[in-house]
Amino acid sequence: MARTAGIDWASEAHEVCVVEEGEVIRREEIAHEEAGIAFLCKELRELGVDRVAIERPHGVLVERLVGAGLQVLAIHPNQLAASRGSVEFLGSRADAEGAGRHAPEEAELAL
C-alpha cells in the first residue's frame, strides 16, 4: 500500500502526517513560507508519498504540492467531520499531538 499524507492547513504553520497501512511514518509541523513548503514537497517525494489530503483546494501550498508531482485531494472539513462516526482513524483528535489537529485523519481519507 502506498504512503499518503494529510495536511492540517493553517496560516502560519501546517501539521503534516504521513501514514502507511494505518501506521504513522512521520509527523511534523512546517512553516508556511517558501523554504518550509519546498522542504515539505521534497520530503514527501523522498518518503514515497503519492497522495496528499488537505482541507483547501487552492493556494501556494497546493500549487507547490501539485508542481512536485503529488496528487492533491481537497477534503472539506465537513466531510472529515461527517466521516468520524463511520471510519476508524488512527486515534481520536484528543490523542493526537496538539489536540484539535486532524492531519492523520486526512491522510487516511486520502487512501
C-alpha positions as CSV (number, residue, x, y, z in Angstrom):
1,M,0.0,0.0,0.0
2,A,1.3,3.5,-0.8
3,R,2.1,6.1,1.7
4,T,-0.3,9.0,2.0
5,A,-0.1,12.3,3.8
6,G,-2.6,14.6,5.4
7,I,-2.0,18.3,6.0
8,D,-3.9,20.3,8.5
9,W,-3.6,23.7,6.9
10,A,-3.0,26.9,8.9
11,S,-1.9,30.4,8.0
12,E,1.5,30.3,9.7
13,A,2.4,26.5,10.1
14,H,0.9,23.3,8.8
15,E,0.7,20.0,10.7
16,V,1.7,17.1,8.4
17,C,1.2,13.4,8.9
18,V,2.4,10.6,6.7
19,V,0.8,7.2,7.1
20,E,1.3,3.8,5.6
21,E,-1.2,0.9,6.2
22,G,-2.5,2.7,9.3
23,E,0.9,3.4,10.9
24,V,2.2,6.9,11.3
25,I,5.5,7.2,9.5
26,R,6.2,10.8,10.1
27,R,4.5,13.7,11.8
28,E,5.8,17.3,11.8
29,E,4.9,20.9,11.6
30,I,6.3,23.0,8.7
31,A,6.3,26.8,8.4
32,H,4.0,28.4,5.8
33,E,6.9,30.0,3.9
34,E,8.6,29.2,0.7
35,A,11.5,27.3,2.3
36,G,9.2,25.2,4.5
37,I,6.9,24.3,1.6
38,A,9.9,23.4,-0.6
39,F,11.3,21.2,2.2
40,L,7.9,19.5,2.6
41,C,7.5,18.8,-1.1
42,K,11.0,17.3,-1.3
43,E,10.4,15.2,1.9
44,L,7.1,13.9,0.7
45,R,8.6,12.7,-2.6
46,E,11.5,11.1,-0.8
47,L,9.2,9.3,1.6
48,G,7.3,7.8,-1.4
49,V,4.1,9.7,-0.8
50,D,1.9,10.0,-3.9
51,R,-1.4,11.4,-2.5
52,V,-1.9,14.3,-0.1
53,A,-5.2,15.3,1.5
54,I,-5.7,18.9,2.6
55,E,-8.7,21.0,3.5
56,R,-8.1,23.7,1.0
57,P,-8.3,23.3,-2.8
58,H,-6.1,26.2,-3.7
59,G,-3.2,28.5,-2.6
60,V,0.6,28.4,-2.7
61,L,0.9,25.2,-0.7
62,V,-1.5,23.3,-3.1
63,E,0.3,24.8,-6.1
64,R,3.7,23.6,-4.9
65,L,2.4,20.1,-4.0
66,V,0.9,19.7,-7.5
67,G,4.1,21.1,-9.0
68,A,6.1,18.4,-7.1
69,G,4.0,15.8,-8.9
70,L,1.8,14.9,-5.9
71,Q,-1.9,14.1,-6.3
72,V,-3.8,16.6,-4.0
73,L,-7.2,15.7,-2.7
74,A,-9.2,18.6,-1.2
75,I,-11.3,17.3,1.7
76,H,-13.7,19.8,3.1
77,P,-13.7,19.9,6.9
78,N,-17.4,19.0,6.9
79,Q,-16.6,15.7,5.0
80,L,-14.0,15.0,7.7
81,A,-16.4,15.6,10.5
82,A,-19.1,13.5,8.8
83,S,-16.8,10.5,8.5
84,R,-15.8,10.4,12.1
85,G,-18.8,8.2,13.0
86,S,-18.3,5.7,10.3
87,V,-14.5,5.5,9.8
88,E,-12.0,4.2,12.4
89,F,-9.0,6.5,12.4
90,L,-5.5,6.1,14.0
91,G,-6.6,7.8,17.2
92,S,-9.0,10.4,18.4
93,R,-8.3,14.0,17.9
94,A,-7.7,14.3,21.7
95,D,-5.0,11.7,21.4
96,A,-3.1,13.5,18.6
97,E,-0.2,15.8,19.4
98,G,-1.7,19.2,19.5
99,A,-5.3,18.4,20.2
100,G,-7.6,19.7,17.5
101,R,-5.4,18.8,14.6
102,H,-6.7,16.2,12.1
103,A,-3.8,15.6,9.7
104,P,-3.8,11.8,10.5
105,E,-7.5,11.6,9.6
106,E,-7.0,13.5,6.4
107,A,-4.1,11.2,5.5
108,E,-6.2,8.1,6.0
109,L,-9.1,9.6,3.9
110,A,-6.5,10.1,1.1
111,L,-6.3,6.3,0.8
